[in-house]
Amino acid sequence: MKIIKYSKSYKNVSLIKKDFISDNSKYFSYAKKINNVYKKQIKRKKCENCQTKISKPFIKNFGIKYCICKKCGHLNGIYEDTEKFNKWLYSNDDGKNYNLFYKKHYKSRVQNIYVPKVDFLKKVIKEKVKVIDYGAGAGYFLKALEIKKVKAIGLETNKESVNNGNKFLKKNKLFYTKFGDHSILMDNSTKYNTLALIGVLEHINPKKLLRDFKSSKLKYLYIAVPALSLSVFLENVFTKVFPRVLSNGHTHLYTEKSLNYFAKKNNLEIIGEWWFGTDIPDLFRSILTSANFTNKEIYTNELNKIFQNTLDELQSVLDKNKTCSEIHMIFKKK
């Protein structure tokens, strides 16, 4: 029976995310830099999810136009996430540039963001889980798996992330792999049963990776992806606030409809879903960052009175309607 879960508390991650407010200008400039490179890529002709000819754009965020696929409901940026673009973003200078977001709060990130992901994975998959984490970044998920005594290896194209992550890992390890090279995944697929793609699919054209997964001995697929949600529309309105969902290499976004199509197309059964987001925290952040105040302390205190005891409850409404900014799904090969 499929397990469906909704929401999580934002209280334990709010301190980790506070830099998005205090350092808004730095993150905003970085997002614009990425978009300026992205819009120099060739035009996208087909939906990233279903390969149908893309329709007319309906929204323009930070210089990039986006359209919704009429067939599968997927959100597509009008430019391709080319191999050249991805190499520049994730592997240039050994990946030092992309590590802007992930240098702080390592232990707190693992405990409050990634351990719950492992708990969800273990709840859905009843047999003993052994994981290959592809696009593992600095190894947060690997460390959470290690804490929960789950055997795993991580594959990452960013050399700096590999070096930094391995400083925190004891049993599970990160390995550097060239962009688009899945040979390590294939060579190790008989030793593991689950492929994890945590925050990966929205950054790449996944066709080759999924083809290799389907031909491997791996049995399960665990993904976490950003979604077309309220946050996207907030980013469209608050044009001087760092866009967290539709930026930083997220060239396409998922919806419930596009993920159902994804499962059907790849002959996968959805066995676990977890819907939660940070749309309401994004609203709070956008208001605070854009505020016209004469006394910041008083303004912040009064705004906090509105959100501090209602934030999780307000977000849960979006989560339960499956219109939140993040989706976790676990699939099983049929």
N, C-alpha and C positions, 0 to 999 in steps of 0.2 A: 504494500500500500504506500502511495506517495505521501511523504511528509512535507507539510507546508508550515512555514514559520513566518511571523511578522514582527518587525520592529526590534530595536535595541535601544538602551538608554544612551543618551549623548553625554551624560555627566562625566563619565570616566575618560572621555576623549577630548573634552572641551579645552583642556590645558594644552594638549598636543596641537590643536588646531588654532590656538590663539595667535600664532605668528601670521596667519592669513589676514588678521586685522592690523596688528602692529607693523607688519612689513608689507602691507598691501602694494605699495608703489614698486617694491622690488619684484614681487611675484607678477604683478600686472605687466611690468616692462618685459619680463621674461616670456610671458604668454604672447605678447605682441611680437616679440622677436621670432618665436616659433611660427606664428601665423604668417609672418612676412616671408618666411622660407617656404611654408606649406603652399601658399597661393602662387608660387612660382612653378609648381609641379604641373604635369599635364592634366587636362580636364578628365574627370571621371565620366565614363559613358554608361556603366552598368552598376546596379546596386551591389554593394559589397556582400550582401547576405544571400541574394537569390539570383543575381546576374540579369535581372530585368532592366530594360532601358530606363534610366532615371528620369523622373518627371521634373517639372519646373520648380525652382526654389521657392520656399514660402517664408524664409527668415534669413536675416543677415546678422551674424554676430562677429564683431571685431574684424570686419573686412572679409569674412568668409560667408558664402551663401550655402544654405543647406536645404535639402528636399526630403520629403517622406516618400518612400517607395509605395506605389499604389498596390502592388501585389502582396508584399510581406510586412509592410509597416515599419521598415527599418529607416533610420535617419542617416542620410549620407551627406558628407561634405562634397562639394562639387569638384574637388581635386583628388587625384590618386595619392594614397600613401605609398609612394614609390620606394623602392629599395634604397635609392640614393638619399631620399629624405630621412628614412629610418636610420640609416647608417650615420648620417650627420647628427641626428638627434640623440641616439642612444650609445653610439660607439666612438664618436669623434673625440680626439684627445683622451682616449681610454675611458670616455664617459664622464669626465669631470663636470661637464656642464649640466648634465641631467640630474646629478646628485644634489642640486640646489635644494630640493624639497625634503630630503630624507637623511639629513645629517644629525638631527637632534632626537632626543627622547627614545632611544633604541629600545630599552627595556620596557618602557611604558607602552610603546607601540605594540610590542610583542604581546604583552599581557592583556591589554585592553582592546586591541583591534584584531589580533591574529589568533590568539588562543580561542576566542569564541568561534572562529571559523573552523578550527580543528574539532571543537566540540560538536559543531553542526555536522561536519563530515563523518565523524564517528557514530553519530546518532542515526544517520541515514544509511550508511554502509554497514551492514551487520557483521560481515566477516572482517578479519584482520586487515587493516589498511596499510599499504606500502606505497609511497608517493614519489613520483618524479614531478618536481616543481619547475615548470618551464617559464622563463622570464621571471626568475626568482628575485631580481633586484638585490637588495642588501641582505636577503635571507631572513626576513621577519617571519614569514610563514614557516620556513624551515626550522627556525628556533622554536616556534610555538609547537610544531610537530615533535621536536626533540623533547621539550618539556612534558609533552603528553605521551612520550615513549613510543613514537611512531617513526619507523625507519624511513628515511627519505634522502634524496639527492636533489640539488638545485642546479639548473642550467641557466646561464646569464651571459648576455653579449656585452655587458658593461664591465670593463676590467676593474674599475675603481670600486664598484659595488661588490664584486667578487672578493677583492682584497679586504674591504672593510667588513663584509659579512662574515668571512671566515674567522675573524678575530673573536667573534661572539659564539661561534659554533664549536661543539666538542665532538659529537658523534655524527650528526648529519653534516654534509659538506657541500659547498658551492663549487661549481666548475665553469670555467670560461668556455664559451662556444661561439663560433663565428655566426653572424646574423644569417638566418636561413639554413644553417647546418643542423640537421636533426639526427645525425648519425649516432651521437651519444645516447639520445632518447631511444632510438631503435635497438642499439646494442644492449641496453639495459632493460628493455621492456619485459623480458622473461622473469626478472627479479622483482618486479613491482606490479601492482594491479591498478593504479590510479594515476592519471595525468591531471595535474593542477595548473590552471591558467588563471591566476589571480591578477586581474587588471592587465590582461595581455591582449585579448581579442580586439579591443577597441583601438589598438595601436597599429595593427598589422592587417595585411591581406592574409586570411587564415587558411586558404585553400590547401596549400601544400602541407601545412602542419596537421590539418584535420585528415588529409589523405594518409599521412604517415601514421597517425593515431589509429585510424580504422584498420590499417594493415598490420598493426603491431599486436602483441599479446596482451596489451593493457585492456582492462575490462570496464573501468569507470572514467568519467571525465567530470572534473569539478571546475566551474568557471565563476568568476565574479566580474561583472561588467557594469559600467555606468549606463543610465537610461534616459530616454527622453522624458522629462519631468518638469515640475515647477521650476527647478533651479535653472533650466535652460532659458525659460522665459524671464526669470529674474536677471540673468546675465545679459539678456537682450535689452532690458530697461536700464539697469545700472551700469552704464558704459565706462565707468572709471573704477570699477571694482574688479579685482582678480577673478576671472571666470574659472571656477574649479572643475565644472563638469565638461563643458564643451570647449576644451583648450588643451594645451600641453601634449599635443600628439594624439588626442582623441578625435580622430577624423570621421568617425561614425559611431552612432549610439543605438542601443537595442531597445526594444519594446516587448511586451508580453507576446504580441502577435509575431514579431520577427524571431523570437526565441522558440516559439512553437514551430515555426517554419524550419528553423535551424535544426531542431530535433528530428522532424520528419524527413528532411532532406538527407540527413546523415545517418538515418536509420537508428536513432537513439530513443530510449525511453527516459522520460523525466521522472526521477525517483525522489528528488528533493528540491524544494524551493524555499528561499528566504528573502523576503522583501523588506528592505529598510532604506532610509536615506537621510540626507542632511539638508533637505529643502528648507525647513523652518530655521535651522541654524544659519543657512545661507541667506535667508531673508533678514534675520537679525544682523548678520555681518554686513550685508549690503546697506541696510538703514544706517547702522552706526558709522560705517566708513564714508557714507555720502552725506552725513548729517550737517545741517546748518545750525550750529550751536554757538552760544557765547560762553558757556561754561561746560566743558566736556565732562567733568566729573558728575555734575548734577544730571546732565542729559543721559549719561550712561546708567546712572543709578535708577532713573525713572524708567528707562527702556527695559532695564533688567527686571523691574517689578512686573512688567507685562509678560516677559518670556521665561523667567527663571523657574516658575512652577507649572508652566503650561507647555513648554517646548516639546517634551517627549509626547505629551498627549496630543498636541496639534499634529506632530509628525506622524503619529500612529494612524491618523485618519487617512493620510496619503498612502502609508504603507499598506493598510488593509484594503485599499482600493487599487493596489498595484500600480500606483502612479508616482512612485518614489524614485529617488535618484540612483539607487544601487540595487542590483539583482544578483543573487547567488543561485546557481542551479547545479544540481548533480545529475548526471546522465549515466545510463547503463547501456552497453551495446546490446542490441536485440539478437 
